Amino acid sequence: MSGTHTAGGGMLRWGIGIVAAAIAAWIAWAFTFAMVQANRVPDPSLRSWTTAAALSLKAETLIQSVDQARGAAALRSPAVPQAVALAREALGRSPVDARAARVVGLGDAIAGHTDAARTMMRYAETLSRRDVPTQLWLIEDRVTANDVAAALVHYHRAMQSSPPSRELLSPILAQAADEAPIVRSLAPILRTRPEWWSEFLGDFVDRTRSSYALGVVADSLRLDPKVDVERARLSTMLNRYVYLGDVAGGRRLFDRLTGTGANGPAVANGDFERDPGLPPYGWQYSETGSSAGTRERRDGASGEFALTLDGNEGQEAARQLLTLSPGSYVLRATVGTVRPGLTTPPSVTLRCTTGSDKLLADGYAPIAQPVATMTLRFTVPVGCAGQTLVIHTAAAISYIDDKPWIDDIAIRRVKQGTDGD
């Protein structure tokens, strides 16, 4: 990608100033200890302490004082040649001193000798990939050259070797990953599950405005919905699709993750035979207050499990996001243990999630002795790309001993004017 003028290159060029600021911030943080140590050791004492490490440490503290200024002010500073001389002496004593090689490279960069600086920085990297300031300089160099793949390699090396650097670099990388060329180049690195993937994912999901990039990142990390922590991360990503207005894109990712397929049922896991869910496209059970939806075995259910509706206040027990296209539909469900004497039976509502808050359907479960079928007919209008299906508990004056349940929730499209039979 080097030398091309892609949208991704534009993002990287835009990020140069931020990366440079990150380099400066990192240097200020990373060198504090070194500067304190240098101040504790008088110069005559330091000059008599002529190990390569001591020389490169002194060179580093000198170059740090001018590296952020750059330009004419840096060129006029006597600290630059002093630092380079000390670093060269250190390299003469120990050719494998990565810090010394980096200082020489910085000196060349300040003097405007970019090719020489790049050569020395690459040499420093061969000595130690864990030297974060070297990686940061190489990031900026590859950003300037619009070399997306190489810049990402140096991002990876910096964050992999230094957890503190992630605070600086992860938000920058997360914002840049919105660009298709960048996220595609980042995908092979993410597939290795680098140590920094969790921090990056948090920053990325908070910032991204690209549902395409969301899909690439999700597929690359291969998060497993059967693992609690990873399922929570996937739900956050699916909710980001909804936030971006791409409910259909989120459903496609959900179908891939669950193996449902494009022709799967409109209501995911409507028989409650599988658990756990993957909200918002899978069931999200309420566990607050006195109302709850609990997946458990119930006599009369068609399968092994049904959803018990626990509570007597007519509150939400479970919800799921649907992606029905415009048209006429019928919802059917099996309900059980809905006894006479309730203030209100359990109920089901459907409401537009996108475009408007239009109520599409609202119905109560019939009295079930012991089992009955609940039916709701409704129409999805144009502009209602997402619909929220909510199951409510019954309402009663007192505690309900024999709790109602619901099972086999299914939605089918029907021709307008028919009953769906």
N, C-alpha and C positions, 0 to 999 in steps of 0.2 A: 504493500500500500504506500510505500514511501514515494513522495513526489506527486501523488494524486491529489485531486481536490474534491474529496467526498464530503458528505455531510458530517461523517465521523471525524474527518480531518479538521473541519471547521470547529467542532466541539473541542477537540484537543487543543487547537490553537487558542480558542477562547480560554481554555484552562491554564495556559502558560503562566499568567500572572498569579493564579491561585497556587499552582505548584511551586512557583518561586517563593511565594509567601510562606508556604509550608516548609520549604527548605530553610528559610530564614528562621522560622519559629522553631524548627527542629534543632538547628545549630545552637540557637540561644538556649534551648533546654539542655541539649546533650553536652554542651561544653561548660556548663556552669561548674560542675565538679572539677573539671580540668583547670579552669581558671582560678578557682579557689585554691587548688593545690599549687598552682604555679605561683600565686601570690604568697603562699606560705613559705616558699623556697626562694631565698634571695638569689638574684641573678648570678653573683659570683659562685655561690654554691652550686647552682644549676649548671653553670659552665664547667665546673669541675666534675659534674656527674654526667659523663659523656657516653652513656649507653645510647643505642639507637632509639629506644623507647622514650628516653628523656628528651632527646633532640626533637623527635617528631611531635612530642607533646608540646614543647615550647613553640615549635613551628605552627602547630594547630591553633594555639591560643593567639598567636600574632595574626594569622591570616583571618581568623574569625572576626577580629576587630575591624577589618576593612572589607570583607567579602560582601557584606550586605550593601555597602555604599556603591561599589563598582564605578564605572565611568571614570571621569577625570580625577575625582577626589581619590579614588582607590589607586589610580596610577601614580599619583603624587605621593602616596604614603610610603615612607621608608620601611614600614613594617612588611610590605610585600616582598621586596628582595631579601630582607632579613629572614623571613619565613621560608622562602624558597631555598636559600642557602643552607639553613638548618635542616630542611627536609632532604636536600640532596646529600648532605653529610650523613644523615641518618640512613639513607638508602645505600650510601657507600659502605656503611658498617653492617647494614642488614638489608639486602635487596628484597626481602619478603615483608617489609614493613608497609602494610596497606595504608596506614594513616599518612606516612611520609609521601607515598606516591600520590595520594589524593591532594595533599597540600601543594605539591609541585603542579598538579593538574589545575588546581584553583588559581595558582599564580599565573599559569599560562592563559586561563580564561579571563582573568582580570586584565591582563595585558592585551587581550584581543586575539590571541593565538589559538583559535578555536580547534583547528586540526590537532595541534600539539596537545591541547588540553584533553581532547577526546581520546587520543592515544594513551595518555597517562592515566586517565580515569578508567579506561578499559583494562589497563595493566593493574590498577589498584583493585579492580573487581576480580581479576584472576587470582589475586592474593587472598581476598576475603569477600565473599558474597554477602557476608553479614555486616559489612560496613555501610550503615544506613545513609550517611551523607553522600557516599559515592553513588549509591543507588538513586538518591534523590536528584543528584546532578545529571545522571544518565537519563532519568525520566524526562527532565526538562530538555535535555539535548534531543531526545527522540520525539518529544512533543513538537519542538521547533522544526524538526525534519518531517513532521507528519507521518512518522513511522509508527502506526498504531500497534502492530503486533509486538515490536520491540519495546515500546513504552509500557505495554501491559506486562511484559516479562519482568521489567524492573519494578513496577508496582508490586507484582507478586513477590519478588525476592525481598523487597523492603518490608512488606507486611508479614511475610512468612518468618523472617528472622528477628523482627522487633515488634512485639505487641504495642509498645507506646506509639510507634509510627502509624498504627491503624487509625488512631483518633484524628490524625491529620489527613491521611490519604484515602481512607475508606469513603468519606462523604464526597470527595472529588470524583473518585472512580464511580461511585453510585450515580452521580448526576450525569457523568459522561456516558454511562452504560445505556442511557435512553436512546442513544444513536445506534441505528441498526449495524453499521460496520464495526462499531466498537463492541457491542454486546456479542456479535457473532465471533469476533476474535477472542473475546473473553471466555466464551463457552468452553473451549478445551481445558482451560485452567480450572474453571469451576467444576468440571467433571472429575477432577482429582480430589475434590473436597479439601482444598487447602485449609490450613489452620485458621485463617481469617474469614472463612466463608460466613460464619454466623454474624459477625459485626457488619460485614458488607451487606448481607441480606436485610438486616434491620434498617440500615441507612438507605438501601435501594428501595425497599417497599415504601418507606416514608416519603421518598422524593419522586419516584418515577411517575411519569405521565404517559408512558407507552405500554399499552397492553401487549404489543408484540414483544417488547423487551421482557416483560413479565413472564411470558410463555417460554422464552429462550432460557431465562435464568432458572425457572422451575424445572424445565426438562433437563438442564445441564446438571443441577444439583441432585436430581433424582431423589427428592424427598419422599419418604415412605409414609403414607397416611395411617399405617398400622402402628407407627411409633408415636407415642403421645406428644413429645416435643416437636417432632417434625410435622405431625398433623396440625398442631397449633400454628406453626409457621405457614403451612399451606392454606389454612383458613384465612390468615391475615392477607395472603396474596390474593385469594379469591375475593375477599372483601375489597381489595384495592381495585380489582376489575369493576366491581359495582360502583365504587367511588368515581372511577373514570367514565362511567356510563356504558361500559362494554359488558353488559350482563351475558350476552351470547358468547363472547370470548371466554368469560369465566366458566360458563357451563361446558364449553368444549374442553377446557383444561380439567374440569371436574370429571367429565366423562373419560378422559384419558387416564386420570389417576385411579378411578374406580373400575375401569374396564367395562363401563356401561355401554359405550358406543353411541354413535349419533342417533340410532333408532331405538334407544332405550326408552323406558317408561317416562311419562311426563313428571310423575312424582317418584323421586329416588327413594328406594327402600320403603315403599309404601306399605309393605307387609311387616316391617320392623324386624325382619329376620337377621339383619346384619347390624353390627355395632362394633366400633363407634362410628358416628357420622362425621361428615366433613362440611360444616357450615360455611357459607350460607346456603349452598346448593344441596347439602344434606341436612338431616334433622339437627336442630339446635333445641335441646330440652331445657325447660325452665327449672331452675333449682333455687328460686328465691322466695322468701316469704312462706306462705302456707300452701302455695300451689307448685305442683311439679308434674312433669311427664316422666314416667318410669317404664322402661322396657322390661317386661317380665312375662312369665308364663301365665295364661289365663284360660280357664275352662271355656270352651266354645270358640276360641280363636282358630282360624283355619290352619295356621302353622304352629310353630313352637312358641312364638312370642306375639304379644300385642302391646299397645301402649296404655298403661294404666294412668288415669287422670285423677291425680290426688289433690284434693282441695275442695272447698265449699264456697268460694268467693267469685266464681266465674272469671278467673284470671287465665292468662296465657300459660299453656302447658308445653307447647312445642311450635316451632315454625320452620319453614323451608322456602327458599327462593325458587320460583319456577320461571321458565322462559317460553311460555306459550305464544305462538304466533296469532295474529288476529283471526277471530272466528268464533263459532259456537261450540260449547263443550258441555259435558255432563260429568260430574264428580260423584262417585259412589264409594261408600265405605261401610264396613261392618262395625256395628256398635253392640256393646253388651253391658248388662247390669245397670241399665238406665232405669231406675225405679220410679214409680209414681211418687208424688209428694215433694219433688224438688222445686225450688223456686224457679230455676231455669235449668234445662238439661244442658249437657255439654254442647258446644257449638263449634262451627267451622266458618272462617271468613277468608275471602280472597280480595286483595286490594292491589291496585297498580303501585309498583315500586318506582318506576321510572315514568317521566312525562307528566304524571299527576298522582294524586292520592285517591283516585276514584275507587269506590267500593264496587266490586264485581259480583260478589256473592256473600250471603250471610244466612246461615241456616242452623237449626237446632236438631240434635239427634232425636229420633222418635223413642218413645218408651219401648224398651227392649226386654222381653220376658221369654227366654233370657237373652236372645240375640235378635237383632233387626238390621235392616239395610237403610242407610241414610243416602239421600239423593239430592244433589244440588245442580241446577242448570244455570249457565251463565255465558256471557259473551265478552270476549277480549277485544277492545277497540284498537284501531290503528294508533300507534304512538305509545302503547303500553307494552314495552319490550320485556319488562320484568314484573312478576306478580308474587306477592308474599302470601303464602298459605299459612294460616294460624289456627291452631286447635286450642280451644278454651275448655277449662274444667267446668263442671256443673256449679250452680249456686244453690245453697240450702241454708236454712235457718240454723241448723246444728251440724255437728260432725257427721260425715257420711261413712258408715261402717263398711258397706259393700261398695267399693269404688267402681265407677264406670270405666270402661275401656273402649278403645277404637283400634281397628285393624283393617288391612286390605284397602288402603286408600288408593284409588286409581282415577285418572282423568282421561277421558276419550273425546276426541273431536267428533262432532256430529253435524249433519246437515241442518241448516237453520230451519226451525219449525218442527223438527222431529224430537222424539223423546229419548233417542239414543239406544233404544232396545234393539 
